[in-house]
Amino acid sequence: MNPAASDVLTVTQLNRLARRAIEGQIPLCWVSGEVSNFTRAPSGHWYFTLKDAQASVRCAMFKNRNQFLDWQPREGDHIEVRAVASIYEARGEFQLSIETLRRAGLGALFEAFNRLKEKLEKEGLFDPARKRELPRMPQRIGIVTSAKAAALRDVLTTLARRWPAAAVVLYPTLVQGSGAAEQIAAAIHTAGERAECDVLLIVRGGGSIEDLWAFNEEAVARAIAACPIATVSGVGHETDFTIADFVADLRAPTPTGAAQLATPDRTELAQQLDHLARRLQFGQRRRLDNLAQRLDGMSRRLIHPAARLNEQRRHLDHLGRRLHHALAGRLQQRQGRNEQLAARLHGLRPDLGGLAQRLVYLQQRQQRGQHNRLARLTARLDALGSHLNHLNPQAVLERGYSIVRDQKGRIVRDSTDLQVGNEIEVTLARGGAAAQVTKLRDS
């Protein structure tokens, strides 16, 4: 719609035209500024103002977009937003509809972080299957960090408190600034080549993302992946995540946490040892008591060999008598059983004389039955033969009848089927004759 100068527009029409013009002229773009008047609506949408020293603009980021962020901007934060410029027609206000946002100045770092993370993840460097378990009681612990870092003091203090039995080997390196990533990777390679430690701690204290960036470099990630020693990454604070955390065998929230994960607690182990010692002592005492009680019982059962032999002889005589009685009783039982079976067998013998008489009787019945059935069948056959003879056409001819056929051999039943002069054939009881129709009569 392109209104003429004389057209009168409603406010709605005017705002809609302005929105379309702005959206058509300003493409999706990045805008930076400071957050103020931030509000989170009950619906989950975010509303705030983005400003710089000379101007400000209203911004809206809806829930279906902000739910994918793992952080929320606060008052005074400098951010960069990727947004579409538009007008909120209901109030005629110019605003930015935000697609995504990031902390100002960190966009390139975040993009580089995500690219490297995606690349290494596809290569399988983050695969849990390649992660190794840490030794339960390490004898030598390696530390990759700066010799002047506060993180080193925290780690050494924790190791001395928890597991002073382990020797500590430091592989000093820069942990931030130019060349730090190469030095960290070289220190990890050195620790792997020397193979003098059971576990390797890669640590650094907290800082900004720029301060921790050396641990997001590909060289450090690949050095950790290639290290033959189990590694623990403790870089930054609990909310900081680096590429090194994903590649290492175990990630700790802080340097102190890395020292705790890599070592057992001496106090806890001492308590376990005390508990096991008490259990061992109790078990030994209980076993000795049981053995003493068993020895007393065996001493009471110990008797003179002659008395033992007499007792066994009496027991053997008793068993012999029991065996004799048992065999006699069993034999008597078997004899009674045999007599019962013989009686049952005698009762089950068939009466051969009676069966022979019944067989003769059945044979006589069969002969009488066959004779009677043969007589009935013969009489019926005679009747059927007589009936069949009665129906025989030859018998009809014998009574003086004849069969007339036309020239085509068809039987003539009606005089209307013939004409004067037709040749006909007459079949008689004996022989036949050929004739010619000379005269026709109606029936």
C-alpha positions, 0 to 999 in steps of 0.5 A: 500500500502506497498512500497518496498525499491526500489519503487519510490513514488510521494510526494502525495503518500508519504504524503498519506502514512504518513497521514494514518500511523499517523491516524492509530496509534494515536487515538482521544485524548485530547491535551492541550496547549497555543493558538497562531496565531489564524485566523478565515477564511472567510469560518468560519474555525479556524486555530491556533497553539497550543504550550507549552514550547518545541513544537507547532502543527498546528490546524484546527477547521472547521465551522461545529464543531466550530459553536456549541461553545459559545466562541472563543479562543484568543491569549494566552488562555490555552485550551484543544482540542479533536482532530485527529492527521493527515497530511495536504497532500497538504503541508505535514504539521502535524496538529490536526483536532479538534472535540471540545475544552474547557478552560484548567483545566476546562474540569472536571468542565464543564462536571460536570456542564453539567451532573447536568444541564441535570439531574435537567432539566429532573426532571423539576427543570428548567420548566418555569411553576413552576416559581413564579412571584415576589411580586410587592412591597415587605415589607421584602427582604431576602439576602443570601450572605457573610456579607463581600462581595462587592455584599452585599454593592451593593445590599443594596445601590440599595435597599436603593435608589429604595425601602427604605420602605422594611426591609432587612434580611441577611442570612450570608454564605460563597459564595466560598471555601470548605463547601460554597455550604452546607452553602448556602443551609442551609441559603436558608432553614433557610429563607424558614422555617422562612418565614419572607421575601417576596422575597429572593435574592441569590447573589455573585459578579463576579469571575472565574468558580472555585470561583462561583462553589458553586452555581453549586452544587446540594445541592444549586439547590435543596434548591432553588427549595424547597424554598417557597419564590420567589427567584432571582439569581444574581451570577457573571457577565452578561456572567456567568451562574450557575445552581442556575440561572436556578432553581431560579424563576428569573435570574439577570445578576448581584447582583445589577440587582437582587436588581433592579428586586426584587423592584420597582423604588421609583422615577418611583412610585413617578412619577406615583403617581404624574400623578395619583394625577393630573388625580384625581384632574382633574377628580374631578374638571371636575366632580364638573363642570359637577354637577354645570352645571347640577344643573343650568339646573335643577334649570331653569327647576324647576317650580310651581306644579300648573303650572306643573299640568296645563301644563300636563293637556293641554298636556293630552287634546292634546294627547286625541284629537290626539288619537281620530283623530287617531282612527277615521282615522284608522277606516275609513281606515279599512272600505275602505279596507273592501270595496275593499276586498269585491269588489275583492271577488265578482269579483272572484266568479265563473260562476256556470251556465257556468261551468255546461254547459261546464261540459255537453259539456265535458261529451258529447265529452267524450262519443263520443270519447269513442264510436269512439275509441271502434269502431276502436278497434273492427274493428282492433280486427276483422282484427287481428282475420281474419289474425290469422285464416288465419295463423292457421295450422288447416285452412291449413289442411282444404284445403287438406294438411296434416302433416307428422311426423317420428317415433320420432315425427319430422315433415318431410319436405324432402323425403331424411329424410325418408327411405323405410320401415320407420313408419310415422304418418300423421295428417289430418284436422280431425284425422290422420293415421299411414303409412309405406314408400314403395316408395320414390320420389325426388322433 
